[in-house]
């Protein structure tokens, strides 16, 4: 036994101590500075100063309501109900908060209540959970990268099980910092032996206020996986839009589809020596659904900001837009609702 322990002390023990030291270093020196979903996903230590600087411009407080189950939704009374993807979950710097600042009462459906926002929007109308007595307007938001697939997979059911999102679990949800697996990922992404989930490109100007990084563009690799709408999905997309429109009309609800542009699409014309094809998804959506004022392609109101040199329209360390874009989108939504 003594010989065994001595052997371990100079074989396995040093390796174990090295791994423990590596995890401690990673957890204390890297993880606390991986800000933004891009930083957290690829473990890039962007730091926290950029976020805290932008946060000084946020609305000081949450002015809209989020519901977490169907009972709450059924009891809600508002000017607008929103159903969407992660762009509808931004909180104080989200477009709903800027709508609320403009006097619009907004109720948002927490996105863990459902998988497909189009299917869920149809079901809550069809099953009588919402109608014109809840809110005269329903906004269905779906980020550009998901419009094709979610519309094609639109499959409403005749019954909708009560879904509850645990608020405490959602608040605690974050990557495990004290993790050997995350330390492995950190080195794997930098070794070149694995394909990273984030792509780093160079822009032709300073489009971000991040110190020393204004010309760098970090995007999801999946943003360049589908550059156009699948032609085989077009007819189903038209059918989905028609069903949603008909159901909203039957319920006395005004329907508005909001399509957040993705980061690559918005900045693609400013990428130096862009190795990727031009993305046409937004144009395809407009062609398929028609030039309908009920469909808001947010690229139309955000691209002018980029073209005049506005920095941080999207977040440097994140795949979502900033408070500047959220405010501009809220202005456009309110303008359309006033017509």
Secondary structure, DSSP 4 states (H G I P E B T S, - for coil): -HHHHHHHHHTHHHHHHHHHHHHHHIIIIIGGG--HHHHHHHT----SHHHHHHHTTS-SS--SEEE-BHHHHHH---SEEEE-SGGG--GGGSHHHHHHHTT--EEEE-GGG-S-HHHHHHHHHHTTSS-TTT-SEEEEE--HHHHHHHHHT----S-----B--HHHHHH----SS-HHHHHHHHHHHHTSS--SEEEEEBSS----STT-TTEEEEEGGGGT--S--GGGHHHHHHHHHHHHHHHHHTT-EEEEEEPPPHHHHHGGGBTT--SPPP-HHHHHHHHH-S-TTEEETHHHHHHHHHTT-S-SB-TTSSSB-HHHHHHHHHHHHHHHT-
